[in-house]
Amino acid sequence: MALLMDHQFRQLPADRQVETRTFLEAVSHLLPFFDCLGPTVFAPIKADFSGNLTKIKTVYDTNPGRFKTLKHILEAEKEMHGSEWPKVGATFALMWLKRSLRFIQVFLQSLVNGEKDDQNPNLLRVNANKAYEIALRKYHGWFVQHLFKAAVFAAAYKSDFLRALSKGRDVKEEECLEKIRKFLISFSATVDAIYEIYSKLNADVDSTA
């Protein structure tokens, strides 16, 4: 569980604003999560995740003072890009990134809630399918949906996934799940806060991939 616990997300301040620098740093450590699910079949999702992260960081690095929080980025880009916003820049990249983060959030929450296929309890299909349905499916075209379905069927076993999260160490399942619960506290708060920003600024679009 070292993968998650070594780089936890910070607790949000009272105003629930997400600081850009610490957010980017924490999210960068989530890339191996997709390797744990399946390094080959989830490689395209990982690449998309990494690409969006890079786009946000590139914008942030141009003016860290102006873009101190994610909300600052969205507000500044709305002013800069006019009618093209929000389908441009870091705003658009973060829109897709937050959907991937929601996928991780729902997947892990489903895992700790004990949701599983009773016939095949060591498979992750129930958890991955639920996360995909909630976070990503409606934004994907037919072809991408079928690619993901194939990826889910080729995903790692739960025991192997938990061992990979623990960086190869053999640990008890309940111990792993308890650490995931702790990770989810600040992580979920951050993801939810980003969704709130997009809702308040009307920055979401139903683009499909």
C-alpha positions as CSV (number, residue, x, y, z in Angstrom):
1,M,0.0,0.0,0.0
2,A,3.1,2.1,-0.1
3,L,2.1,3.4,-3.5
4,L,-0.9,5.3,-2.0
5,M,0.2,6.0,1.5
6,D,3.7,7.4,0.7
7,H,2.2,10.3,-1.2
8,Q,-1.1,11.2,0.4
9,F,-3.2,14.1,-0.7
10,R,-3.3,17.1,1.6
11,Q,-6.3,17.9,3.7
12,L,-8.1,20.8,2.1
13,P,-8.3,24.2,3.9
14,A,-11.6,25.5,5.1
15,D,-12.4,27.2,1.7
16,R,-11.9,23.8,0.0
17,Q,-9.5,25.4,-2.6
18,V,-7.0,22.9,-4.2
19,E,-3.5,24.2,-4.3
20,T,-2.1,23.5,-7.8
21,R,1.5,22.7,-6.9
22,T,0.7,20.1,-4.2
23,F,-2.1,18.7,-6.3
24,L,0.2,18.1,-9.3
25,E,2.8,16.5,-7.1
26,A,0.4,14.1,-5.5
27,V,-1.3,13.2,-8.7
28,S,2.0,12.5,-10.4
29,H,2.6,9.6,-7.9
30,L,-0.7,7.9,-9.0
31,L,0.6,7.0,-12.5
32,P,1.8,3.5,-11.3
33,F,-1.8,2.8,-10.1
34,F,-2.6,1.8,-13.7
35,D,0.4,-0.5,-13.9
36,C,-1.0,-2.3,-10.8
37,L,-4.3,-2.8,-12.6
38,G,-2.5,-4.1,-15.7
39,P,0.6,-2.5,-17.2
40,T,-0.3,-3.4,-20.8
41,V,-4.0,-3.2,-21.1
42,F,-4.3,0.0,-19.1
43,A,-1.3,1.7,-20.8
44,P,-3.5,3.9,-23.0
45,I,-5.4,5.2,-20.0
46,K,-2.1,5.8,-18.2
47,A,-0.8,7.7,-21.2
48,D,-3.9,9.9,-21.4
49,F,-3.7,10.6,-17.6
50,S,0.0,11.5,-17.9
51,G,-0.6,13.8,-20.9
52,N,-3.3,15.8,-19.2
53,L,-1.2,16.1,-16.1
54,T,1.7,17.5,-18.2
55,K,-0.6,20.0,-19.9
56,I,-1.8,21.4,-16.6
57,K,1.8,21.6,-15.2
58,T,3.0,23.4,-18.3
59,V,0.3,26.1,-17.8
60,Y,1.0,26.3,-14.1
61,D,4.8,26.7,-14.7
62,T,4.2,29.8,-16.8
63,N,2.9,31.8,-13.8
64,P,2.9,29.9,-10.4
65,G,1.8,33.0,-8.6
66,R,-1.2,33.6,-10.7
67,F,-2.2,29.9,-10.9
68,K,-1.8,29.1,-7.2
69,T,-5.1,27.1,-7.0
70,L,-6.9,25.1,-9.7
71,K,-9.8,27.6,-9.5
72,H,-7.4,30.4,-10.3
73,I,-6.4,28.5,-13.5
74,L,-10.0,28.0,-14.6
75,E,-10.9,31.7,-13.9
76,A,-7.8,33.0,-15.7
77,E,-8.2,30.8,-18.7
78,K,-11.9,31.8,-19.0
79,E,-10.8,35.4,-19.2
80,M,-7.9,34.6,-21.6
81,H,-9.7,32.3,-24.1
82,G,-13.1,33.8,-24.2
83,S,-15.6,31.8,-26.3
84,E,-13.1,28.9,-26.8
85,W,-13.1,28.2,-23.1
86,P,-13.5,25.7,-21.5
87,K,-12.4,23.4,-24.4
88,V,-8.9,24.7,-24.3
89,G,-5.7,24.7,-22.2
90,A,-5.4,23.4,-18.6
91,T,-9.1,23.7,-18.1
92,F,-9.8,21.0,-20.7
93,A,-6.9,18.8,-19.6
94,L,-8.1,19.0,-15.9
95,M,-11.6,18.2,-17.0
96,W,-10.4,14.9,-18.4
97,L,-8.0,14.3,-15.5
98,K,-10.7,14.7,-12.9
99,R,-12.7,12.0,-14.6
100,S,-9.8,9.6,-14.4
101,L,-9.4,10.6,-10.7
102,R,-13.1,9.9,-10.2
103,F,-12.5,6.5,-11.8
104,I,-9.7,5.8,-9.2
105,Q,-11.9,7.1,-6.4
106,V,-15.0,5.0,-7.2
107,F,-12.8,1.9,-7.9
108,L,-11.0,2.1,-4.6
109,Q,-14.2,2.9,-2.7
110,S,-16.0,-0.1,-4.3
111,L,-13.0,-2.3,-3.3
112,V,-13.0,-1.2,0.4
113,N,-16.8,-1.5,0.5
114,G,-16.4,-5.2,-0.3
115,E,-18.3,-5.2,-3.7
116,K,-17.3,-8.3,-5.7
117,D,-18.4,-11.0,-8.0
118,D,-19.4,-13.8,-5.6
119,Q,-18.6,-16.4,-8.2
120,N,-15.1,-14.9,-8.8
121,P,-14.2,-12.9,-5.7
122,N,-10.6,-12.4,-6.7
123,L,-11.5,-10.6,-9.9
124,L,-11.7,-6.8,-10.1
125,R,-14.4,-6.6,-12.8
126,V,-17.2,-5.5,-10.6
127,N,-15.1,-2.7,-9.1
128,A,-13.6,-1.5,-12.4
129,N,-16.9,-1.7,-14.3
130,K,-18.7,0.4,-11.6
131,A,-15.9,3.0,-11.7
132,Y,-16.0,3.1,-15.5
133,E,-19.8,3.5,-15.6
134,I,-19.8,6.3,-13.1
135,A,-16.7,8.2,-14.1
136,L,-16.0,7.7,-17.8
137,R,-18.4,5.7,-19.9
138,K,-20.7,8.5,-21.0
139,Y,-17.7,10.5,-22.3
140,H,-16.4,7.7,-24.5
141,G,-17.5,6.6,-27.9
142,W,-18.4,3.0,-28.9
143,F,-14.8,2.0,-29.8
144,V,-13.2,3.3,-26.6
145,Q,-16.0,1.6,-24.5
146,H,-15.2,-1.7,-26.1
147,L,-11.4,-1.2,-25.5
148,F,-12.1,-0.6,-21.9
149,K,-14.3,-3.6,-21.6
150,A,-11.4,-5.7,-22.9
151,A,-9.0,-4.1,-20.5
152,V,-11.3,-4.9,-17.5
153,F,-11.4,-8.6,-18.5
154,A,-7.6,-8.6,-18.7
155,A,-7.1,-6.7,-15.4
156,A,-5.0,-8.1,-12.6
157,Y,-6.5,-10.3,-9.9
158,K,-7.4,-8.5,-6.6
159,S,-4.6,-10.3,-4.7
160,D,-2.0,-9.3,-7.3
161,F,-3.4,-5.7,-7.4
162,L,-3.1,-5.3,-3.7
163,R,0.4,-6.8,-3.7
164,A,1.4,-4.4,-6.5
165,L,0.1,-1.4,-4.5
166,S,2.2,-2.7,-1.6
167,K,5.3,-2.7,-4.0
168,G,5.5,-6.4,-4.0
169,R,5.2,-7.0,-0.3
170,D,2.9,-9.8,0.9
171,V,0.4,-8.1,3.3
172,K,-3.0,-9.0,4.6
173,E,-5.9,-8.0,2.6
174,E,-7.7,-6.2,5.4
175,E,-4.6,-4.3,6.3
176,C,-4.4,-3.1,2.7
177,L,-8.0,-2.1,2.6
178,E,-7.7,-0.2,5.8
179,K,-4.8,1.8,4.3
180,I,-6.9,2.5,1.2
181,R,-9.7,3.8,3.4
182,K,-7.3,6.3,5.0
183,F,-6.0,7.4,1.6
184,L,-9.5,7.9,0.3
185,I,-10.3,10.6,2.9
186,S,-8.2,13.4,1.6
187,F,-8.2,12.1,-2.0
188,S,-12.0,11.9,-2.3
189,A,-12.3,15.4,-0.7
190,T,-9.9,16.7,-3.4
191,V,-11.7,15.0,-6.3
192,D,-15.1,16.2,-5.0
193,A,-13.8,19.8,-4.7
194,I,-12.6,19.8,-8.3
195,Y,-16.0,18.6,-9.5
196,E,-17.6,21.4,-7.4
197,I,-15.3,24.0,-9.1
198,Y,-16.3,22.8,-12.6
199,S,-20.0,22.8,-11.6
200,K,-19.9,26.4,-10.2
201,L,-18.0,27.8,-13.2
202,N,-20.0,25.7,-15.7
203,A,-16.8,24.4,-17.1
204,D,-17.7,20.9,-18.0
205,V,-18.4,19.8,-21.6
206,D,-19.7,16.4,-22.8
207,S,-16.8,15.8,-25.2
208,T,-16.3,12.2,-26.2
209,A,-13.1,10.3,-26.8
